[in-house]
């Protein structure tokens, strides 16, 4: 089955700098890649997603890139702010079922 | 607030016991998903129901079972509980069960097995 690896597990960046979180997936049939943000004690919330027919998608300070050949995708957060501190999960799923396989998460700390 | 509700918020029980977690999806959503979140395993997909029928199964133990009722709420039953079952259990819902829709998560039920 699908396996999603996520790196790093913890990331600290200075406020205002950029943060990058990387994920790889194993099943080339995966074609939908959502990213979820989970603040401390709260539920995961979708922040951005990308489908395999595009290579990049942006939403204000957040962007996601996808390299289908290499089977990896990344989340980029620019001009980081204190409210970006959270755990971020990448995930992958494929057309044939509704399972979403999550990475183990990256704890992002924004330093003042 | 996603519109997905889960009860109870917290649950403390003993090994060997059985508990039931309840989830009400967003109004109009037909699909319900259950996830287990533990510290070392991240978010693990357990099972999905669509309009009352089981649609997809993940890493759900045989001691665990779920169902979705005609009013679309869902229950996750955990039996013969072990210490390792302590985790946060989330349910999520999506509108029509069409593949790869956004899933909206509930606030979770924190289960502690002593």
Interface residues (C-beta under 8 A of the other chain):
Chain A: X31 X32 X34 X42 X43 X44 X45 X46 X49 X51 X89 X91 X93 X95 X97 X98 X99 X100 X101 X102 X103 X104 X105
Chain B: X2 X31 X33 X41 X42 X43 X44 X45 X48 X50 X55 X56 X58 X90 X94 X97 X99 X100 X102 X103 X104 X105 X106 X107 X108
